[in-house]
Amino acid sequence: MRIEHITDPDDSRLSDYRDLTDTMLRRVKEPAEGLYIAESAKVIERALAAGHEPRSVLVQRRRLASVEEALGERDVTVYVAPDDVLEVVTGYAVHRGALAAMRRPALPEVAKVLRDARLVLILDDLIEHTNTGSAFRAAAGLGADAVLVSARCADPLYRRSVKVSMGTVFQVPWTRFDDWGDLVTQLHEHDFHIAALALSDDAVPLDAFRDQRPERVALVLGTEGDGLSRDVIDRADTVVTIPMRGGVDSLNVASAAAVALWALAG
């Protein structure tokens, strides 16, 4: 471990951490360079435990000891900077005191993720990174064996997704898929029953579906505004709905994922 102290926010060594509030910049920069940002010593520790490798770490002086403990004997450079320097570099107050530029691991094939799973959460075109992170946290905490995300779904390894998930994006096997037709074929080849969570006149209430739960279930949730597309719903084996009260027709997508996973994993 190499510790380097930095006092200039324009220091080129901090280029991986600059302007993190610019979502569009990070969308272009991270995949091109194969990086994502892990925030806080706990999240960094969970990323390391999952086998992910840091390119560097940026830390407040008072957080250095906890980061050193998490990194152990790894060969990595740790940049130590005052709070005001971190804020200028990142564009926001780094409350948790530590950031790590992590190398992105290669995503596994869909078939490998499905092989040993019994309950899979599928996120179709979610826009908000916070919802993606919350859904992963629900998946980890409530018993999903894997998560699949569509090609246009918000990045699970984007900084806000990782932060909101509390690092649970590293606990659950996941990967992306490109085509719904191919995915449906693979799900059926692995004996998954596709359950689309949506509003529909012929939808089955969640508790009724749970009482006759198939052995392997793929639970599909759609984008925040419009939900699942007609095409996705038509390809599902069953449309499932969460019964609601008080004139409310639906829940936030991450909340809906938590409720459905709790019911089906029990």
SVG drawing of the C-alpha trace seen along z (x, -y; Angstrom):
<svg xmlns="http://www.w3.org/2000/svg" viewBox="-60 -23 64 50">
<polyline fill="none" stroke="black" stroke-width="0.4" points="0.0,0.0 1.3,-3.4 0.0,-6.5 0.2,-9.8 -1.0,-13.1 -2.7,-15.5 -3.5,-19.2 -4.3,-20.4 -7.8,-19.5 -6.4,-19.9 -3.9,-17.1 -4.0,-14.8 -3.8,-11.7 -7.4,-12.3 -8.9,-12.2 -10.9,-9.1 -12.8,-10.9 -13.5,-14.3 -17.0,-15.6 -18.9,-12.6 -22.2,-14.5 -22.2,-14.6 -24.2,-11.5 -23.8,-11.6 -20.0,-12.0 -19.8,-9.0 -22.0,-6.9 -19.5,-7.6 -16.3,-7.5 -16.9,-4.4 -17.6,-1.7 -14.9,-3.1 -12.3,-2.9 -13.7,0.2 -14.2,-1.6 -16.9,-2.2 -16.8,-4.1 -17.3,-2.5 -18.1,-4.9 -17.4,-4.3 -15.1,-1.9 -17.9,0.7 -18.9,0.7 -15.2,0.9 -14.8,3.8 -17.8,5.6 -16.4,4.9 -13.0,6.4 -14.7,9.4 -16.5,10.0 -13.1,10.2 -13.1,6.7 -9.8,4.9 -9.2,1.2 -7.2,-1.0 -6.8,-3.6 -8.5,-4.9 -9.2,-8.5 -9.8,-9.1 -10.2,-11.8 -7.4,-11.8 -9.7,-10.7 -10.9,-7.7 -7.4,-6.4 -7.2,-3.8 -10.5,-2.1 -9.5,-2.0 -6.1,-0.6 -7.8,2.2 -10.2,3.0 -7.4,3.0 -5.1,5.3 -1.9,6.2 -3.2,5.1 -0.8,3.3 -2.8,0.1 -2.2,-3.7 -4.2,-5.5 -4.6,-9.3 -5.2,-11.2 -6.7,-14.7 -8.5,-17.3 -12.3,-17.5 -12.4,-20.7 -10.2,-19.1 -12.4,-16.0 -15.5,-18.2 -13.9,-20.3 -12.8,-17.2 -16.0,-15.2 -18.5,-18.1 -20.3,-17.0 -19.6,-16.6 -18.1,-13.1 -19.9,-12.3 -18.6,-8.7 -15.0,-9.8 -13.7,-7.3 -14.0,-6.5 -12.3,-3.8 -11.9,-3.6 -12.7,0.1 -12.0,2.1 -15.2,3.5 -15.4,7.3 -16.5,9.0 -20.2,9.9 -21.1,13.6 -23.3,15.2 -27.0,15.3 -27.0,19.1 -24.4,19.2 -26.4,16.8 -29.5,18.9 -28.0,22.3 -28.4,22.7 -31.0,20.0 -34.6,20.6 -35.8,17.0 -34.6,14.4 -35.4,10.7 -35.4,9.0 -35.3,5.2 -36.5,3.9 -35.3,0.4 -35.3,-1.2 -34.2,-4.8 -33.3,-5.8 -30.0,-4.6 -31.4,-4.8 -34.2,-2.4 -31.8,0.0 -29.7,-0.1 -32.7,0.4 -33.9,3.3 -30.6,5.0 -30.7,4.4 -34.1,6.1 -32.8,9.0 -29.9,9.5 -31.9,9.2 -35.0,11.0 -33.7,14.1 -33.3,13.6 -30.6,15.8 -29.8,13.6 -30.7,10.3 -30.9,9.7 -31.0,6.2 -31.9,5.1 -29.5,3.3 -31.1,-0.1 -31.5,0.4 -29.7,-2.0 -26.2,-0.8 -26.0,1.3 -22.4,0.2 -23.0,-3.5 -21.9,-5.3 -25.4,-6.1 -26.7,-2.6 -23.8,-1.1 -24.3,-3.6 -28.0,-3.0 -27.6,0.7 -25.1,0.5 -22.7,2.6 -25.2,5.5 -24.8,5.2 -21.6,7.3 -23.5,10.0 -26.0,11.1 -25.0,12.7 -26.1,10.5 -25.7,9.7 -27.2,7.9 -29.3,9.2 -29.8,7.7 -32.9,9.2 -36.2,10.2 -36.9,13.0 -33.6,14.6 -34.0,14.2 -37.5,15.8 -36.1,18.7 -33.2,19.2 -35.6,18.8 -37.9,21.5 -34.9,23.7 -34.0,23.5 -37.6,24.2 -38.3,20.7 -41.9,19.5 -42.0,15.8 -44.1,13.7 -44.6,10.1 -45.5,7.7 -48.1,5.4 -51.6,4.0 -53.9,6.1 -57.5,7.2 -56.4,10.9 -53.6,10.4 -53.3,12.9 -53.0,11.5 -49.5,12.0 -50.8,14.0 -52.6,16.4 -49.5,16.8 -47.4,17.4 -49.7,20.2 -49.1,22.1 -45.6,20.9 -43.7,22.7 -40.3,24.1 -38.3,21.6 -39.7,18.1 -38.4,15.1 -40.0,12.0 -40.1,9.1 -40.5,5.4 -40.6,2.5 -39.6,-1.1 -40.7,-3.7 -43.3,-5.6 -44.9,-3.2 -44.0,0.2 -43.6,3.2 -44.2,2.9 -47.1,4.8 -44.5,7.1 -42.9,8.1 -46.3,8.7 -47.5,10.8 -44.3,13.0 -44.9,13.7 -46.4,16.9 -48.4,15.1 -49.2,11.5 -49.1,10.8 -50.3,7.8 -49.9,6.6 -53.4,5.9 -53.6,2.3 -55.8,0.1 -56.7,-3.5 -57.0,-4.3 -53.3,-3.7 -52.8,-1.6 -49.1,-0.7 -45.9,-1.0 -42.5,-2.4 -40.7,0.2 -38.1,1.0 -40.8,1.2 -42.8,3.5 -39.7,5.7 -39.2,6.0 -42.9,6.9 -42.9,9.5 -39.6,11.1 -40.6,11.3 -43.8,13.1 -42.1,15.5 -38.9,16.3 -40.6,17.3"/>
</svg>
